[in-house]
Amino acid sequence: MKLLAVGMTTHDNNVSYFDGINIKYCKFERTKQEKHFGFDNPWEWIKEVEKMWNFKIEEIDEIGIDFDAFAYSDNAEEYNKILNTQELYYYVPDKSNPFKRYGAKKVININHHFAHSLSTWMLEDKQNKPTTRIVIDGIGNDKSFSIFKNNEIVRFGLFKDSSIGYEMDLAGGWLGVKSLNALDNAGKVMGLQSYGKIDKDFLNKLKQYSIDEVKEIFNTKNWEKHKNDELLARLTPLDWIKTVHESIGDLLVNLFKEYAEPEEIISYSGGVAQNVVWNTKLKENFKNIIIPPHSGDEGTSLGTIEFLRIKNNLNFFEINNFPYIQNDANPLDDPSEETIKFAAKCLSEGKIIGWYQGNGEVGPRALGNRSILMDPRIKNGKKNINKIKKRENYRPFGASILSEYCDQYFDTSYEDSYMLFTKNFIVNDFPAITHVDNTCRVQTVKKESGNFRKLIEEFYDITGCPLLLNTSLNINGKPISGYKENAIHLFESTNIDCMFIGNEILLK
């Protein structure tokens, strides 16, 4: 049986394909090299996917689509009426346009948040799966969050009142954050808020608002009223966002406590699940929380393909080499031991290297296959990386550490393979990766992690330092490199000292 799942929202379009044996995945921003890429119409992707995986759409037995009617004019009013019901999926009538263009035997539209909620399947214990699934994002149809129990929706919030993702975008505008795409504002605000101080009195005032009143928590008029002066409010924006950010973190913990037990296995996804500060608060209260690296909209096709599996009563899918599943260009050769040793030597000499290996990671964060790497002990290292990345100086950089050394350098030892939490430093000798609040977003690299693990081990053998600064192989506003030529262009147009593409080495 052949199944196809498509994430067709206004941005971050993606597709997953089950060919009867394996799962394949593509996020189109990597192939198009346009960040947050979305197609102009909901059928334009067909020819590209047919060519990519060598099939005809008529061969597909069933298609599942996370379709955003808000994005397209054709029959938008009709689709909105259906999408705003509590149904989690529905068969698309043959007469419907644009779905009739797909040509598959069956086409099903999946509720956006339901698709998110099922997207953690590859991280779940097959015998002990989550019964509570929580999704929080900017907007999914007209919903901002949804809570599922045993795959039935039990609570939701409306975009107009309770969109944490959207309010974080707006907060970025009020704070003066600059982004080529507003979808990047929330991540920048997350880094910026660490420079403020919590106003305890204001934090207490914000406790009056519920999850359905998020708009009021972010309402700057409340800050002006608290400061009793508009000018004073405008002069203390970092304290405002720090306090609001703290308030939202507490609100999320309370929401989870309302619907889940502390020891329960919980699936958590949606764009808001990219906030590592809030994730850390949740992890402290729910140790068995599952958050995928693809928690944003790029994960909806993975959730939809899982729905199709369940619906068709198929065996559990296997997904090879997760999270390195992008359908981008894999170098012809792996790096040899000599190449890895040379790369480690370059790093030990203070050089900045590009590391392009295997297939790209799913999700927005570099996990060792599409990375820019540097010795984190270099005092002016952050400044040097920022020149390459064209990033704002207030934003922090993540790191990758050999897993067995994590608790020697950070105060939390739980593994985080996907850079989804923050850790506080115990040993603080790493200026390039230390954020203003003494935290770092850290990837723990396990012993089975292949060539990236070998690289850090070689660096450790030379320097005694078991971690590296690790940031994605791109510049601000551009997607992570998906092809060899992207990596070469980045090398030639920036101050990266060395580029390693498979076993190929480029030097300046």
Secondary structure, DSSP 8 states (H G I E B T S, - for coil): --EEEEEESSSS-EEEEE-SS-EEEEEHHHHHT-TT---SSTTTHHHHHHHHHT--GGG-SEEEEEE-GGG--TTHHHHHHHHTSS-SEEE--TT-TTGGGG--S-EEEE-HHHHHHTTTGGGSBTTB--SEEEEEEEEETTEEEEEEETTEEEEEEEHHHH-HHHHHHHHHHHHT---SSGGGHHHHHHHHGGGS---HHHHHHHTT--GGGHHHHS-HHHHHHHHTSHHHHHT-HHHHHHHHHHHHHHHHHHHHHHHS-TTS-EEEESGGGG-HHHHHHHHHH-TTEE--TT-SGGGHHHHHHHHHHHHTT------TTTT--B-S---SS---HHHHHHHHHHHHTT--EEEE-SS--SSSS--SSEEEEE-TT-TTHHHHHHHHHT--TTS--EEEEEGGGHHHHBS-----TTS-SEEEBSS---TTT--TTSEEEEEEE-TT-HHHHHHHHHHHHHHS--EEEEEESS-TTS----SHHHHHHHHHHS---EEEETTEEEE-
